[in-house]
Amino acid sequence: MSDATPTRSALLELKQERQAMQEGHVFLDEKCLLLAGEMLRQLARHDELRRALVRAHEAAAAALRAAIARHGVEGVEVHPAADLEGAELRTREWSLMGVRLQDAQWQGVPGAPSAAVNPSPEATACRDAYLEVVRQAAPLAAVTGNLERLHAEYRRASRRARALQDVLLPELDRAVREIDARLEELEQEDALQMRRGVDASKAAMERAPHRARAGPDHSALA
């Protein structure tokens, strides 16, 4: 049973609360659809970027094998690394239903590395190949973060939608039905009491003329 007092104002408040919850449920459903659509787009981009990264990594591994064959492991280890000061990681951010999304790209040209003691095309190709791996990893990392945040928000929104649909809205529906039924009972009781009062008034009015026609009662004076 609902603890609310069975009044018309209480019934109206419950109906308004239910309407607000229903609108919230519709909003959460739409939010889940938007988040799911964006997750599918991000997932497609993730697969594309992952394949590009795999190709870049395979090319870098082949270049590394060639460089090791030319210089040996120790020679590759001491070969000058790329200078990333001329490059910059730039991000672009936007929001979808309160979820922060971003793109990331390496922009600019890396600076020239230090001169190698024993330069070779194999070592240069190895350095450039791993620079390409770094370039490919940046947007993939951004998309991976987007998917994590979208998935977390989707789970929160879907849990809230299920709570509204399976728990809160049914509870409000039961409370509305109980108060409505109780109000109907009270109205029937009031109508019955009013009818009894009307019947009693009619009966009293019918008895009054009968006493008047019978005349005064002198038995008390005798």
Backbone bond lengths (Angstrom), bond angles and torsions (degrees), N, CA, C in turn:
res aa  C-N    CA-C-N  psi(-1)  N-CA   C-N-CA  omega(-1)  CA-C   N-CA-C  phi
1 M - - - 1.458 - - 1.511 109.58 -
2 S 1.359 115.78 147.17 1.461 120.41 177.78 1.516 109.35 -77.57
3 D 1.333 116.60 143.58 1.460 121.72 177.71 1.511 111.75 -83.53
4 A 1.322 118.52 -7.80 1.458 121.42 -177.95 1.524 110.27 -69.94
5 T 1.339 116.21 144.60 1.455 121.50 177.64 1.523 109.55 -67.81
6 P 1.315 118.38 129.87 1.469 120.50 -176.16 1.524 111.91 -73.65
7 T 1.321 116.69 82.55 1.458 122.97 176.42 1.517 108.92 -127.27
8 R 1.319 115.45 162.21 1.459 119.68 178.66 1.529 111.72 -63.64
9 S 1.321 116.27 -37.00 1.470 119.06 179.40 1.537 110.73 -66.49
10 A 1.351 116.25 -40.23 1.469 118.75 177.64 1.523 110.71 -64.39
11 L 1.336 116.84 -39.79 1.464 120.30 178.14 1.524 111.24 -63.68
12 L 1.333 116.19 -40.68 1.465 120.18 179.11 1.525 111.18 -65.36
13 E 1.328 116.58 -40.65 1.467 119.86 178.45 1.523 111.19 -63.32
14 L 1.342 116.79 -41.85 1.460 119.29 178.39 1.527 111.82 -64.08
15 K 1.317 116.77 -40.04 1.458 119.68 178.92 1.527 111.13 -66.23
16 Q 1.331 116.80 -38.19 1.458 119.29 177.16 1.530 110.89 -67.01
17 E 1.339 115.84 -39.41 1.461 119.36 177.51 1.524 110.80 -64.36
18 R 1.300 116.57 -39.52 1.465 119.45 178.43 1.527 111.05 -65.58
19 Q 1.332 116.24 -39.53 1.454 119.40 178.39 1.524 111.10 -62.09
20 A 1.350 116.11 -41.41 1.466 119.73 178.29 1.525 110.90 -64.57
21 M 1.343 116.75 -41.64 1.466 119.45 178.08 1.523 111.57 -65.26
22 Q 1.331 116.67 -37.86 1.458 119.88 178.91 1.530 110.47 -64.26
23 E 1.335 116.43 -41.06 1.466 119.68 176.82 1.524 110.73 -64.66
24 G 1.336 116.36 -38.37 1.462 119.61 176.24 1.513 111.94 -63.90
25 H 1.315 116.61 -38.07 1.470 120.31 178.64 1.522 110.73 -65.72
26 V 1.332 117.04 -41.43 1.464 120.62 177.66 1.528 110.35 -63.05
27 F 1.342 115.31 -42.42 1.471 119.03 178.56 1.528 111.54 -61.43
28 L 1.331 116.68 -43.41 1.455 119.74 -179.96 1.521 111.73 -65.87
29 D 1.335 116.59 -36.65 1.463 119.33 176.06 1.524 110.96 -62.10
30 E 1.319 115.91 -45.52 1.466 119.53 178.89 1.527 110.92 -65.00
31 K 1.326 116.20 -38.02 1.461 119.63 178.23 1.520 110.84 -62.58
32 C 1.323 116.82 -43.26 1.469 119.90 178.77 1.522 111.19 -61.87
33 L 1.329 116.87 -38.69 1.469 119.42 178.46 1.518 111.17 -64.96
34 L 1.334 117.02 -42.85 1.463 120.36 179.07 1.524 110.91 -64.73
35 L 1.329 116.28 -43.34 1.463 119.52 179.54 1.528 110.90 -64.99
36 A 1.324 116.68 -40.68 1.462 119.29 179.20 1.523 111.05 -64.48
37 G 1.342 117.06 -40.51 1.456 119.60 177.58 1.511 112.74 -62.79
38 E 1.350 115.97 -41.68 1.467 119.40 178.34 1.524 110.75 -68.05
39 M 1.325 117.74 -36.41 1.466 119.63 177.04 1.528 111.33 -62.69
40 L 1.316 117.63 -38.11 1.458 119.87 177.59 1.524 111.12 -64.95
41 R 1.343 116.40 -40.99 1.470 118.99 177.82 1.522 110.92 -65.35
42 Q 1.325 116.15 -44.07 1.459 119.61 179.60 1.525 111.25 -66.04
43 L 1.324 116.62 -36.09 1.460 119.86 179.37 1.528 110.96 -66.44
44 A 1.339 116.74 -40.03 1.467 119.37 176.70 1.527 110.75 -62.80
45 R 1.338 115.43 -42.28 1.469 118.49 177.55 1.523 110.88 -66.36
46 H 1.326 117.17 -36.89 1.458 121.03 178.42 1.527 110.45 -61.08
47 D 1.326 117.04 -44.56 1.471 120.29 179.37 1.531 110.79 -62.59
48 E 1.329 116.38 -41.88 1.468 119.82 179.00 1.524 111.28 -63.15
49 L 1.337 116.05 -46.56 1.465 119.78 -179.44 1.529 111.38 -67.47
50 R 1.329 116.81 -36.69 1.461 119.01 179.09 1.521 111.37 -64.21
51 R 1.334 116.24 -40.77 1.462 118.82 177.69 1.529 111.38 -64.02
52 A 1.334 115.90 -39.58 1.471 119.12 177.53 1.516 110.69 -64.64
53 L 1.340 116.95 -39.28 1.462 120.03 178.90 1.527 110.87 -66.91
54 V 1.322 117.32 -39.11 1.469 120.45 178.36 1.523 109.88 -62.77
55 R 1.326 116.85 -43.14 1.459 119.33 178.35 1.527 111.40 -63.31
56 A 1.354 116.33 -42.56 1.459 119.56 179.12 1.521 110.97 -64.75
57 H 1.343 116.11 -39.06 1.464 118.94 179.98 1.528 111.01 -68.27
58 E 1.315 117.01 -38.87 1.472 119.12 177.53 1.524 110.61 -64.27
59 A 1.339 116.62 -40.76 1.464 119.34 177.70 1.532 110.80 -65.57
60 A 1.341 117.12 -38.80 1.457 120.38 178.62 1.522 110.97 -66.63
61 A 1.325 117.39 -38.54 1.464 119.95 178.00 1.525 111.25 -64.60
62 A 1.325 116.59 -39.97 1.471 119.38 177.06 1.522 110.96 -64.78
63 A 1.356 116.25 -41.39 1.466 119.64 178.23 1.525 110.95 -65.14
64 L 1.322 117.29 -36.18 1.454 120.67 178.47 1.523 111.01 -65.93
65 R 1.322 116.61 -41.22 1.462 119.09 177.73 1.535 111.27 -61.59
66 A 1.336 115.23 -40.45 1.467 118.51 178.57 1.523 111.45 -66.29
67 A 1.332 116.60 -39.13 1.462 119.83 179.91 1.526 110.52 -68.32
68 I 1.312 117.46 -38.82 1.463 119.97 178.25 1.527 110.25 -66.67
69 A 1.325 115.52 -38.49 1.472 118.09 177.94 1.527 110.76 -63.04
70 R 1.324 116.83 -30.61 1.471 119.98 -178.97 1.526 111.89 -84.42
71 H 1.340 117.89 -43.97 1.468 120.95 -171.72 1.524 113.26 -111.77
72 G 1.303 118.85 -15.40 1.450 120.31 -172.29 1.528 110.25 83.60
73 V 1.336 115.07 165.41 1.467 119.14 -178.04 1.519 110.64 -62.03
74 E 1.333 118.78 -44.65 1.459 121.19 -177.88 1.524 110.81 -64.92
75 G 1.299 117.52 -37.77 1.461 119.58 179.58 1.520 112.51 -66.58
76 V 1.328 116.86 -38.38 1.469 119.92 177.68 1.527 110.71 -68.59
77 E 1.322 116.75 -36.67 1.463 120.11 -178.46 1.531 111.93 -63.51
78 V 1.298 117.94 -34.14 1.469 120.48 -177.69 1.520 112.34 -95.32
79 H 1.307 117.30 1.55 1.472 119.68 178.10 1.531 108.80 -69.70
80 P 1.342 118.90 138.31 1.480 121.19 -177.13 1.521 111.66 -57.83
81 A 1.328 115.03 135.21 1.465 121.09 178.72 1.522 109.88 -82.67
82 A 1.315 116.13 167.91 1.461 121.54 178.65 1.525 110.26 -70.55
83 D 1.315 116.34 147.56 1.457 123.03 177.86 1.530 108.07 -96.00
84 L 1.334 116.45 111.16 1.466 121.00 -176.28 1.520 113.41 -91.67
85 E 1.331 117.91 7.46 1.457 119.20 -178.32 1.526 111.88 -65.53
86 G 1.306 117.57 -29.88 1.458 119.55 179.32 1.513 113.92 -79.11
87 A 1.316 117.95 -11.70 1.466 122.01 178.89 1.520 109.91 -101.77
88 E 1.309 115.53 157.93 1.466 120.89 -176.89 1.523 109.34 -142.92
89 L 1.314 114.94 136.08 1.457 120.58 176.69 1.529 108.04 -89.15
90 R 1.291 116.13 113.93 1.464 121.21 -178.77 1.522 109.89 -111.62
91 T 1.301 114.46 140.49 1.469 120.48 -179.33 1.523 109.76 -123.37
92 R 1.292 114.48 150.33 1.473 121.90 173.53 1.522 106.92 -124.05
93 E 1.310 116.44 127.79 1.459 121.35 -175.30 1.517 110.70 -116.64
94 W 1.322 115.75 147.30 1.453 122.76 171.83 1.523 107.69 -151.96
95 S 1.306 115.77 174.17 1.467 120.44 -174.48 1.520 109.84 -127.36
96 L 1.319 115.71 140.91 1.458 122.89 174.39 1.519 108.54 -129.08
97 M 1.313 117.04 112.03 1.469 122.44 179.88 1.525 111.15 52.39
98 G 1.328 115.75 40.04 1.462 120.32 178.79 1.508 115.45 83.80
99 V 1.325 118.22 0.59 1.467 121.82 179.81 1.529 108.19 -98.34
100 R 1.319 116.36 126.63 1.459 121.15 -179.62 1.519 109.49 -79.77
101 L 1.341 115.44 124.12 1.455 122.19 177.65 1.524 109.19 -119.67
102 Q 1.319 115.75 157.72 1.462 118.48 -178.47 1.524 111.02 -155.37
103 D 1.329 113.18 155.72 1.457 123.31 168.31 1.524 107.48 -114.25
104 A 1.323 116.55 151.37 1.467 121.29 178.77 1.518 108.87 -137.58
105 Q 1.320 115.66 136.42 1.457 121.46 179.18 1.525 108.99 -144.93
106 W 1.338 115.63 143.48 1.456 120.70 169.35 1.522 108.04 -82.97
107 Q 1.317 116.17 127.57 1.453 121.43 178.72 1.523 109.76 -126.39
108 G 1.320 115.29 154.97 1.459 119.81 -177.27 1.520 111.41 95.02
109 V 1.305 115.35 174.49 1.469 122.33 -178.76 1.521 108.80 -112.63
110 P 1.324 117.98 126.26 1.462 119.49 177.34 1.530 110.70 -59.58
111 G 1.317 114.53 150.18 1.459 119.18 179.10 1.522 111.55 -71.20
112 A 1.303 114.61 163.39 1.466 119.32 178.98 1.519 110.02 -69.38
113 P 1.323 118.09 134.06 1.469 120.17 179.91 1.534 110.86 -72.96
114 S 1.288 113.82 168.25 1.467 118.89 176.19 1.527 109.70 -65.37
115 A 1.314 114.35 154.68 1.466 118.91 -179.09 1.522 109.98 -67.13
116 A 1.329 115.83 135.16 1.464 121.35 179.50 1.523 109.83 -85.82
117 V 1.332 115.71 146.66 1.468 120.27 176.80 1.522 110.05 -68.08
118 N 1.300 115.71 -39.49 1.463 120.68 -178.61 1.535 108.86 -129.65
119 P 1.324 117.93 73.45 1.460 120.26 -176.53 1.525 111.35 -68.41
120 S 1.333 113.60 157.11 1.461 119.14 177.40 1.519 108.34 -160.35
121 P 1.326 118.09 154.96 1.468 120.79 175.56 1.522 112.26 -61.47
122 E 1.327 116.43 -33.22 1.469 119.20 179.69 1.524 111.61 -65.16
123 A 1.325 116.89 -43.01 1.463 120.05 179.84 1.521 110.83 -67.40
124 T 1.333 116.77 -40.77 1.468 120.03 178.08 1.529 111.09 -63.67
125 A 1.327 116.34 -43.14 1.462 119.82 178.48 1.521 111.73 -63.42
126 C 1.329 116.52 -36.43 1.468 120.38 178.06 1.520 110.46 -64.82
127 R 1.342 116.73 -44.45 1.468 120.34 179.12 1.527 110.68 -62.69
128 D 1.315 117.81 -45.31 1.462 120.90 -179.14 1.529 111.49 -65.92
129 A 1.329 115.96 -35.17 1.460 118.91 -179.67 1.525 111.54 -66.25
130 Y 1.323 116.26 -39.62 1.468 118.10 179.01 1.523 111.89 -75.67
131 L 1.341 117.98 -24.96 1.460 119.31 170.07 1.519 110.77 -62.99
132 E 1.315 116.31 -38.74 1.465 120.35 177.76 1.525 110.45 -65.94
133 V 1.319 117.97 -35.23 1.465 120.48 175.46 1.526 110.84 -61.24
134 V 1.332 116.03 -42.81 1.467 120.04 178.47 1.529 110.44 -63.40
135 R 1.337 116.92 -41.58 1.468 119.87 179.36 1.527 111.17 -62.77
136 Q 1.317 116.94 -40.92 1.456 120.56 -178.52 1.533 111.74 -73.17
137 A 1.325 117.42 -28.24 1.468 120.20 -176.74 1.525 111.93 -73.32
138 A 1.327 118.07 -30.25 1.466 120.19 -175.64 1.524 112.76 -62.63
139 P 1.333 120.46 -54.52 1.471 118.56 179.03 1.519 113.45 -64.93
140 L 1.336 116.66 -31.72 1.460 118.89 177.76 1.520 111.15 -65.86
141 A 1.324 116.81 -39.56 1.466 119.77 177.49 1.524 111.24 -62.86
142 A 1.343 116.78 -40.43 1.464 120.02 178.78 1.525 111.15 -63.55
143 V 1.313 117.42 -44.10 1.459 120.70 -179.62 1.529 110.93 -66.62
144 T 1.328 116.49 -37.16 1.468 119.46 177.22 1.520 110.74 -61.62
145 G 1.334 116.77 -42.97 1.464 119.85 176.11 1.517 112.11 -62.91
146 N 1.332 116.98 -39.52 1.468 120.10 177.06 1.522 111.30 -59.27
147 L 1.327 116.52 -44.56 1.460 120.18 -179.48 1.527 111.73 -63.27
148 E 1.328 116.40 -39.71 1.469 119.37 179.07 1.525 110.90 -63.67
149 R 1.324 117.41 -45.24 1.469 120.31 -178.95 1.528 111.24 -69.13
150 L 1.320 117.12 -40.54 1.462 119.69 178.19 1.523 111.49 -63.47
151 H 1.316 116.03 -41.64 1.470 119.28 -179.96 1.521 111.30 -65.49
152 A 1.329 117.01 -41.55 1.470 119.88 179.02 1.522 111.15 -63.08
153 E 1.332 117.02 -43.03 1.467 120.02 179.81 1.520 111.20 -69.54
154 Y 1.320 117.11 -35.92 1.467 120.36 177.82 1.535 110.27 -63.10
155 R 1.316 116.81 -42.13 1.466 119.51 179.21 1.529 110.76 -63.89
156 R 1.340 116.97 -42.55 1.466 119.58 178.52 1.527 110.84 -62.38
157 A 1.325 116.62 -46.98 1.466 119.84 -178.54 1.527 111.74 -64.34
158 S 1.331 117.35 -41.07 1.464 119.76 -179.69 1.527 111.42 -67.86
159 R 1.342 117.46 -36.49 1.476 119.51 176.63 1.527 110.76 -63.65
160 R 1.328 116.41 -42.83 1.460 119.44 179.16 1.524 111.20 -65.51
161 A 1.322 116.34 -40.03 1.464 119.16 178.55 1.526 110.90 -63.36
162 R 1.328 117.11 -42.07 1.474 119.80 178.74 1.525 111.12 -66.42
163 A 1.341 116.71 -37.36 1.464 119.21 178.43 1.528 110.78 -63.69
164 L 1.328 116.86 -40.92 1.460 119.83 177.65 1.526 111.09 -65.78
165 Q 1.312 116.47 -45.00 1.454 120.54 -175.42 1.520 112.66 -71.87
166 D 1.321 117.30 -40.21 1.467 120.85 -171.81 1.520 114.04 -95.34
167 V 1.340 117.81 -21.37 1.475 119.70 -174.26 1.523 112.22 -121.98
168 L 1.323 117.08 -62.73 1.462 120.34 -169.69 1.525 112.52 -69.70
169 L 1.326 117.54 -48.36 1.463 119.11 179.81 1.530 112.61 -63.16
170 P 1.350 119.95 -43.84 1.471 118.54 175.51 1.525 113.01 -60.72
171 E 1.339 117.46 -37.80 1.463 119.88 178.08 1.528 110.95 -62.87
172 L 1.320 116.83 -43.92 1.467 119.89 178.21 1.525 111.37 -64.90
173 D 1.331 116.63 -38.00 1.467 119.57 177.89 1.525 110.64 -61.99
174 R 1.334 116.32 -42.81 1.469 119.07 178.14 1.526 111.10 -63.95
175 A 1.342 116.50 -41.95 1.465 119.50 179.98 1.519 111.20 -63.94
176 V 1.338 116.72 -40.55 1.467 119.92 178.24 1.523 110.34 -63.36
177 R 1.327 117.13 -44.71 1.469 119.98 -179.89 1.531 111.11 -63.44
178 E 1.325 116.95 -41.16 1.468 120.00 -178.84 1.526 111.17 -65.26
179 I 1.328 116.60 -45.78 1.463 119.03 -179.22 1.522 110.21 -67.22
180 D 1.328 116.47 -39.77 1.466 119.61 178.70 1.525 110.57 -62.16
181 A 1.328 116.38 -43.22 1.466 119.39 179.18 1.533 110.87 -65.64
182 R 1.332 116.03 -40.40 1.471 119.29 179.49 1.518 111.49 -65.92
183 L 1.318 116.99 -38.96 1.465 120.14 177.31 1.525 110.67 -64.38
184 E 1.314 116.50 -38.60 1.464 119.57 178.22 1.519 110.73 -64.47
185 E 1.344 116.96 -39.82 1.468 120.09 177.13 1.527 110.85 -63.20
186 L 1.355 115.27 -43.56 1.465 118.23 179.81 1.520 111.37 -64.07
187 E 1.318 117.01 -39.12 1.460 119.70 179.01 1.522 110.75 -66.01
188 Q 1.335 116.63 -38.29 1.460 119.49 177.30 1.523 111.13 -65.15
189 E 1.342 116.73 -40.72 1.473 120.08 177.37 1.517 111.06 -63.35
190 D 1.357 116.38 -42.69 1.466 119.16 178.79 1.522 110.72 -63.76
191 A 1.354 115.56 -41.57 1.468 118.26 179.50 1.519 111.09 -64.46
192 L 1.357 116.62 -38.71 1.464 120.10 179.20 1.522 111.09 -65.73
193 Q 1.346 116.20 -42.68 1.458 119.35 178.61 1.530 111.00 -64.84
194 M 1.317 116.24 -39.50 1.465 119.03 178.75 1.517 110.87 -64.85
195 R 1.323 115.42 -39.06 1.461 118.88 179.28 1.519 110.99 -65.73
196 R 1.334 114.96 -40.27 1.465 118.14 177.28 1.525 110.54 -62.78
197 G 1.336 115.38 -40.70 1.465 117.82 178.97 1.516 112.29 -64.03
198 V 1.343 115.44 -40.36 1.472 118.84 177.98 1.520 110.26 -64.26
199 D 1.336 116.87 -43.70 1.464 120.02 179.33 1.521 110.74 -62.28
200 A 1.332 117.30 -40.19 1.460 119.99 178.85 1.521 110.95 -64.83
201 S 1.328 116.94 -38.79 1.473 120.34 178.98 1.516 110.43 -65.59
202 K 1.341 117.15 -42.53 1.450 119.99 178.12 1.528 111.65 -61.94
203 A 1.328 114.60 -41.44 1.467 118.15 -179.86 1.522 111.24 -64.44
204 A 1.323 116.95 -40.30 1.456 120.71 178.89 1.518 110.82 -64.94
205 M 1.349 116.67 -40.21 1.456 120.00 179.78 1.513 110.73 -67.61
206 E 1.320 117.84 -34.14 1.465 120.39 178.61 1.516 111.55 -70.20
207 R 1.347 117.51 -34.16 1.470 120.16 179.83 1.515 111.07 -74.53
208 A 1.290 118.97 -30.77 1.462 121.97 -175.58 1.525 112.06 -62.80
209 P 1.303 122.99 -48.55 1.478 121.63 177.21 1.522 112.39 -62.77
210 H 1.287 118.61 -34.10 1.469 121.61 179.34 1.519 110.67 -63.02
211 R 1.334 117.13 -41.18 1.466 119.89 178.28 1.514 110.18 -68.09
212 A 1.342 116.70 -34.63 1.463 118.61 -179.42 1.533 110.77 -67.08
213 R 1.315 118.50 -41.19 1.469 121.74 179.29 1.523 111.26 -67.49
214 A 1.327 118.44 -31.17 1.458 121.63 -178.08 1.519 111.42 -71.25
215 G 1.314 119.01 -19.54 1.455 122.28 178.00 1.500 110.53 87.59
216 P 1.335 116.22 174.29 1.482 120.25 -177.28 1.531 109.57 -71.96
217 D 1.260 114.71 153.49 1.464 123.00 -179.66 1.509 108.20 -93.84
218 H 1.429 119.04 108.81 1.479 123.41 -178.57 1.516 112.15 -96.47
219 S 1.333 116.87 8.91 1.444 117.68 -176.48 1.517 111.47 -64.95
220 A 1.326 116.01 -26.93 1.460 117.55 -178.47 1.506 111.24 -74.40
221 L 1.423 118.36 -22.18 1.452 120.88 -177.82 1.507 111.69 -86.57
222 A 1.338 117.91 -20.85 1.463 121.77 -175.28 1.519 111.38 -67.01
